[in-house]
Amino acid sequence: MAEYSAKSSNSLTFEVSKDDRLIGKIIYNSWFQFNAVIEISNSTYEIEPKGFWGTTIELKDHERVLLKFRMNWNGEIVVQTYFDGLKESYLFKHRGIFKESFVLTDRFGNELFVMKPHLKWSTMNYEYQIITSESFESFTHKEILLINSLHCANYYMSQMVSAIV
């Protein structure tokens, strides 16, 4: 079990750290778009919407798709990874209303981590506390999945706001 924090230095950048050590960051190109860049160590990954409506989001290492996600009919986000030639599926779900959080589960329903958002009123930026399971900590590409989950949380919130408006 480990604890990570994700802080937004401005409305377009989130930095993920563990024990005050930078793990990586996600940088959005602009507001109201789902295009972004993930930086981890010396690697950069592109995130971009695909399809006519842009409902599927892909994470790429150059031209190779490593991860895809899309929201299903009941508001859960289905995440599919293609690391090392193996396809895995996960669910990213929203829990609660007053004590809200996001949860990533594997295909068997096991919780891999819980992500709790906190709005910093002074800056109007979100911060997240992320508590991972021991099984998640053994993943070889956990950093990519963890930082992409920030994108899933932001995607979820933007879709819910647009559904209300």
N, C-alpha and C positions, 0 to 999 in steps of 0.2 A: 504494500500500500504506500502511495506517495501523494504529496500535495504539490500542486502547481498553482501559479497565479498568472492571470492574463490581464494586462492593464493597457488601456488606450491612452497613448500619449497625446493624440489628437483624434478627431473623429474618423480618420482614415487609416490609422495604424494601431495594431495590437501587438504587444510584446509578451511572449510566454516565458516564464522563468520558473526555476525550481531551486530553492535555497539561495535566492538572489543571484543565480547563474542563468544567463540568457540561453534559452533553448532554441528560440526562433521567433519569427514575426510574420504577420500577415499585413499586407499593405494594399489598400483599395485604391483604384485609379481615381474614382470620384464618387460622390454621393449618388444614390439611386441606381447604381450599376452593380452587377455581381462579378465583374472582372476584378481579379486581384492577383497578387504575387505572394508566394510563401517563400521565405528565406530561412534555411536551416543550415547551420555551419557554412560551408562553401557552396551549397546547392540552392538553386532557384527553381521554383515550380510555378506554372501558370494555371490560374483558375479562370474558366470562361463558360458562359452558358452556351448550350447547343440546341439545335432544332429551331423551328419557326417561332414558337412561343418562348423559347429559352427556358423551358421547364426542367431540363436536365443540365446539371452543372458538372463539368469535367475538370479534373486536376491532371495536368500533364507535365512530364519531364521531357522537354523538347516536344517531339511529336507522339511520344508513347503515353497512352492514357494509363494512369496509375490508380485512379479513383473516379467514381461517378456517384452523384446523388440526385434524388428527386423526391418531392413531397408526394405522398400517396393521398388517397381520398379522405382519410380520417386525420390528417395533420401530422402524421409521423413522417420522418425523412428516412428513406431507404438508401443506405450507403453500400456501394459495392466496391471492393478493392481488387486490384490485379497485381499485387506485389509478387515478385519472383515467379510469375507465371501461374499463380494460384488465385482463383476467384473466391472471395469470401463476402458474406453479406452481414450487415449490421443494421440496427434500427436506432435512430436518434429521435428521442421522444421528449415532449414537454410534460412536466408534472406540476400540478398545483396551480393555485391562483395567487394566494396571499404569500406563501412561502415557495415561490416558484423555483424550479430547477430544470435542467435538462439531463437526460440519462442516455448513455450509449450502451446498447445490449448486443450480445452476439445472437446468432440464429437460434440458440436454445433458450434465450431469454435471460441469460446471466448478465448482471450489471458489470460493465467494464469500467465506467466512471460516472461520477455525478458532477455536474457543472452548475454552480450557483452564481447567477448574475447579481451585481450590486451597482446601482446607479449612483455615481458621484455627483451630487447636486451642485457642488461648487464649480465643476467643469462641464457638467452634463454629458460625461463620458461613462461608459460601462467598464466595470472590472469584473472578473470572474475568478472564483475559487474552484479548483478542480481537484477532486479526490479520486484517485485511481485504485483499481483492485490489483491484487498481486498478479493475477493472470495477465492483465493489461500491461504491466511493467515488463513482462517477458516478451512482448511483441517486438519484432525486429524493426518495424517501421512505425513505432508508436508516436514519434514526434509529428510525422505527417498527419496521421489520423487525429491526433490531439489538436493540432493547429487548424486542420480542416474543420473540426467540430466547432470552432469559433465561427467559421464561415456559415456552418449549418445553423447555429444559434441566431446569427444576424439575419440569415435568409428567412428563418422561421418567423422572427419578429417582424420583418418587413412584409411578409406574406399575410400575417395576421392583421397588421395595420391596414394593408390595402384591401383586405376582405371586409373590414369594418367601415372603411370610407366608401 
